[in-house]
Structures are given as structure tokens and as C-alpha cells.
Amino acid sequence: MNKIGIFLMALTAVGLVSCTTQQWVTSPETYSKTIGQFGSELALNGYNAVGEINDTENEIFVSRTSFSDDWGYSSELKNDIWNYSTFQYQSADGDQAQIQLKYKEGWDKDNKPFISNVSLVGCWCSNSADYMRICGTGGIADKVRYMPLDQNSRLRDPQKTGLTLVGSLIAASLIGAIMVFAP
């Protein structure tokens, strides 16, 4: 095999590998365990689970802005899919509490499910005396902020993919030019 063929094979291998990035994420098992833990702590405080609401929302965001003398300012919008889960609890006295989480879920390149970017976006108590214990700093709901990242996943990286594609095209063009002009 000639040197150009070996170079093209190496370039292809680099291209296939460089389209991902390693990221620590939360496994679905750890996510469920954490939800169970704060449910158990709420039960110890007299609140029992009475419902769960799950929703998926497409949040549009501005990914890039540009300016042109002819057209003025322009924005590029992209979609960002988020999952919301609201956990509802109630005490025997009728007091209620809600904890709302926002997160992303998906499948990595090794076909393993994952959950990432978990954040506490809402916490509410009908009994203000319970607020600090449930929603305050160091409270039961605060455990979500410290959810373990226990799974190292290979995720798609669009930026690396684009750079690899451009680099591969440039390299292929240079090889083509060398082959045409080489004696």
C-alpha cells in the first residue's frame, strides 16, 4: 500500500474517533436512587409522595449573532430539549410540597442511557414552617444539586465533528493536488 493510502486510512480513523468527547454524567440508576432518597427523607418528615408530573420542553436559544451592513443584526436560533419532573408530596395534615427538576437525558455512543445537567428549578411548601427543612440551603431538595456523576460517557460533539470534516476536506484536497502535480 502506498503512503497516500496509509495517510487516508489514518485520517479516516482520526475523523471517526474525534467526533466524540468524554463527559461525566449521571446514570439513570443513580438519578432514581437520589429521587428515592429525598422521597424517603420527606416521608420521615411526614410527607408522602402523591404524584409526579413529567414534561419535555423545546427551549429555543440564540446560538450566534452576526451583523451585516446590508441586513443589520441577525440571530441564529437552535432548539434545546429539556425534561422537567415535578414531584408532589402531601402530609397527613394536608400540607403540600413540590420539588421540580430540569435535566437532559439521552443515549451515549456506547448505547448506554444517561442523565445530565440536573438542576433544581423549583421547590415549594404550603407550610412555611417546613420551607427551610425541605427547600432551604442544605434542605432535602438540595440533594439534587450534589447528584453524583457516576458514568463516564462518550457523547457526540458537533464542534469536533465539524472541525474534523473541514480538516479532512483540506487534507484530501492537498493529497489530490500532490497526486496531480507529483511526477
Contacts in CASP RR format, 6 or more apart in sequence:
PFRMAT RR
TARGET T0000
AUTHOR 0000-0000-0000
METHOD contacts of the structure
MODEL  1
MNKIGIFLMALTAVGLVSCTTQQWVTSPETYSKTIGQFGSELALNGYNAV
GEINDTENEIFVSRTSFSDDWGYSSELKNDIWNYSTFQYQSADGDQAQIQ
LKYKEGWDKDNKPFISNVSLVGCWCSNSADYMRICGTGGIADKVRYMPLD
QNSRLRDPQKTGLTLVGSLIAASLIGAIMVFAP
4 175 0 8 1.000
4 178 0 8 1.000
4 179 0 8 1.000
7 171 0 8 1.000
7 175 0 8 1.000
8 172 0 8 1.000
8 175 0 8 1.000
11 168 0 8 1.000
11 171 0 8 1.000
11 172 0 8 1.000
12 168 0 8 1.000
14 164 0 8 1.000
15 164 0 8 1.000
15 168 0 8 1.000
18 160 0 8 1.000
18 161 0 8 1.000
18 163 0 8 1.000
18 164 0 8 1.000
19 156 0 8 1.000
19 157 0 8 1.000
19 160 0 8 1.000
19 161 0 8 1.000
19 164 0 8 1.000
20 109 0 8 1.000
20 154 0 8 1.000
20 155 0 8 1.000
20 156 0 8 1.000
20 157 0 8 1.000
20 160 0 8 1.000
21 154 0 8 1.000
21 155 0 8 1.000
21 157 0 8 1.000
21 160 0 8 1.000
22 152 0 8 1.000
22 153 0 8 1.000
22 154 0 8 1.000
22 155 0 8 1.000
23 116 0 8 1.000
23 152 0 8 1.000
23 153 0 8 1.000
23 155 0 8 1.000
24 149 0 8 1.000
24 150 0 8 1.000
24 151 0 8 1.000
24 152 0 8 1.000
24 153 0 8 1.000
25 108 0 8 1.000
25 114 0 8 1.000
25 115 0 8 1.000
25 116 0 8 1.000
25 149 0 8 1.000
25 151 0 8 1.000
25 152 0 8 1.000
25 153 0 8 1.000
25 155 0 8 1.000
26 114 0 8 1.000
26 115 0 8 1.000
26 116 0 8 1.000
26 118 0 8 1.000
26 147 0 8 1.000
26 148 0 8 1.000
26 149 0 8 1.000
26 150 0 8 1.000
26 151 0 8 1.000
27 112 0 8 1.000
27 113 0 8 1.000
27 114 0 8 1.000
27 115 0 8 1.000
27 150 0 8 1.000
27 151 0 8 1.000
28 105 0 8 1.000
28 113 0 8 1.000
28 114 0 8 1.000
28 115 0 8 1.000
30 147 0 8 1.000
30 148 0 8 1.000
30 150 0 8 1.000
30 151 0 8 1.000
31 103 0 8 1.000
31 115 0 8 1.000
31 118 0 8 1.000
31 147 0 8 1.000
34 143 0 8 1.000
34 144 0 8 1.000
34 147 0 8 1.000
34 148 0 8 1.000
35 87 0 8 1.000
37 143 0 8 1.000
38 99 0 8 1.000
38 140 0 8 1.000
38 141 0 8 1.000
38 143 0 8 1.000
38 144 0 8 1.000
39 47 0 8 1.000
39 49 0 8 1.000
39 87 0 8 1.000
39 89 0 8 1.000
39 140 0 8 1.000
41 140 0 8 1.000
41 143 0 8 1.000
42 48 0 8 1.000
42 49 0 8 1.000
42 89 0 8 1.000
42 97 0 8 1.000
42 134 0 8 1.000
42 140 0 8 1.000
43 49 0 8 1.000
45 130 0 8 1.000
45 133 0 8 1.000
45 134 0 8 1.000
45 140 0 8 1.000
46 91 0 8 1.000
46 92 0 8 1.000
47 89 0 8 1.000
47 90 0 8 1.000
47 91 0 8 1.000
47 95 0 8 1.000
47 97 0 8 1.000
47 134 0 8 1.000
48 89 0 8 1.000
48 90 0 8 1.000
48 91 0 8 1.000
49 87 0 8 1.000
49 88 0 8 1.000
49 89 0 8 1.000
50 88 0 8 1.000
50 89 0 8 1.000
50 90 0 8 1.000
51 87 0 8 1.000
51 88 0 8 1.000
52 85 0 8 1.000
52 86 0 8 1.000
52 87 0 8 1.000
52 88 0 8 1.000
53 84 0 8 1.000
53 85 0 8 1.000
53 86 0 8 1.000
53 88 0 8 1.000
54 83 0 8 1.000
54 84 0 8 1.000
54 85 0 8 1.000
54 86 0 8 1.000
55 83 0 8 1.000
55 84 0 8 1.000
55 85 0 8 1.000
55 86 0 8 1.000
56 81 0 8 1.000
56 82 0 8 1.000
56 83 0 8 1.000
56 84 0 8 1.000
57 81 0 8 1.000
57 82 0 8 1.000
57 84 0 8 1.000
58 79 0 8 1.000
58 80 0 8 1.000
58 81 0 8 1.000
59 79 0 8 1.000
59 80 0 8 1.000
59 81 0 8 1.000
59 82 0 8 1.000
60 77 0 8 1.000
60 78 0 8 1.000
60 79 0 8 1.000
60 80 0 8 1.000
61 77 0 8 1.000
61 78 0 8 1.000
61 80 0 8 1.000
62 75 0 8 1.000
62 76 0 8 1.000
62 77 0 8 1.000
63 76 0 8 1.000
63 77 0 8 1.000
63 78 0 8 1.000
64 75 0 8 1.000
64 76 0 8 1.000
65 73 0 8 1.000
65 74 0 8 1.000
65 75 0 8 1.000
65 76 0 8 1.000
66 73 0 8 1.000
66 74 0 8 1.000
66 76 0 8 1.000
67 73 0 8 1.000
67 74 0 8 1.000
68 74 0 8 1.000
81 104 0 8 1.000
82 102 0 8 1.000
82 103 0 8 1.000
82 104 0 8 1.000
83 102 0 8 1.000
83 103 0 8 1.000
83 104 0 8 1.000
83 105 0 8 1.000
84 100 0 8 1.000
84 101 0 8 1.000
84 102 0 8 1.000
84 121 0 8 1.000
85 100 0 8 1.000
85 101 0 8 1.000
85 103 0 8 1.000
86 98 0 8 1.000
86 99 0 8 1.000
86 100 0 8 1.000
86 101 0 8 1.000
87 98 0 8 1.000
87 99 0 8 1.000
87 100 0 8 1.000
87 101 0 8 1.000
88 96 0 8 1.000
88 97 0 8 1.000
88 98 0 8 1.000
89 96 0 8 1.000
89 97 0 8 1.000
89 98 0 8 1.000
89 99 0 8 1.000
90 96 0 8 1.000
90 97 0 8 1.000
91 127 0 8 1.000
93 127 0 8 1.000
94 126 0 8 1.000
95 125 0 8 1.000
95 126 0 8 1.000
95 127 0 8 1.000
95 130 0 8 1.000
96 124 0 8 1.000
96 125 0 8 1.000
96 126 0 8 1.000
97 123 0 8 1.000
97 124 0 8 1.000
97 125 0 8 1.000
97 126 0 8 1.000
97 130 0 8 1.000
97 134 0 8 1.000
97 135 0 8 1.000
98 122 0 8 1.000
98 123 0 8 1.000
98 124 0 8 1.000
99 120 0 8 1.000
99 122 0 8 1.000
99 123 0 8 1.000
99 134 0 8 1.000
99 135 0 8 1.000
99 141 0 8 1.000
99 144 0 8 1.000
100 120 0 8 1.000
100 121 0 8 1.000
100 122 0 8 1.000
100 123 0 8 1.000
101 118 0 8 1.000
101 119 0 8 1.000
101 120 0 8 1.000
101 121 0 8 1.000
101 144 0 8 1.000
102 117 0 8 1.000
102 118 0 8 1.000
102 119 0 8 1.000
102 121 0 8 1.000
103 115 0 8 1.000
103 116 0 8 1.000
103 117 0 8 1.000
103 118 0 8 1.000
103 119 0 8 1.000
104 115 0 8 1.000
104 116 0 8 1.000
104 117 0 8 1.000
105 113 0 8 1.000
105 114 0 8 1.000
105 115 0 8 1.000
105 116 0 8 1.000
106 113 0 8 1.000
106 114 0 8 1.000
106 115 0 8 1.000
107 113 0 8 1.000
107 114 0 8 1.000
108 114 0 8 1.000
108 153 0 8 1.000
108 154 0 8 1.000
108 155 0 8 1.000
109 153 0 8 1.000
109 154 0 8 1.000
109 155 0 8 1.000
109 156 0 8 1.000
110 153 0 8 1.000
110 154 0 8 1.000
112 151 0 8 1.000
112 153 0 8 1.000
114 151 0 8 1.000
114 153 0 8 1.000
118 144 0 8 1.000
118 147 0 8 1.000
119 144 0 8 1.000
119 145 0 8 1.000
120 141 0 8 1.000
120 142 0 8 1.000
120 144 0 8 1.000
120 145 0 8 1.000
122 135 0 8 1.000
122 141 0 8 1.000
123 134 0 8 1.000
123 135 0 8 1.000
123 136 0 8 1.000
123 141 0 8 1.000
124 135 0 8 1.000
125 131 0 8 1.000
125 134 0 8 1.000
125 135 0 8 1.000
132 139 0 8 1.000
133 139 0 8 1.000
133 140 0 8 1.000
134 140 0 8 1.000
134 141 0 8 1.000
135 141 0 8 1.000
136 142 0 8 1.000
END
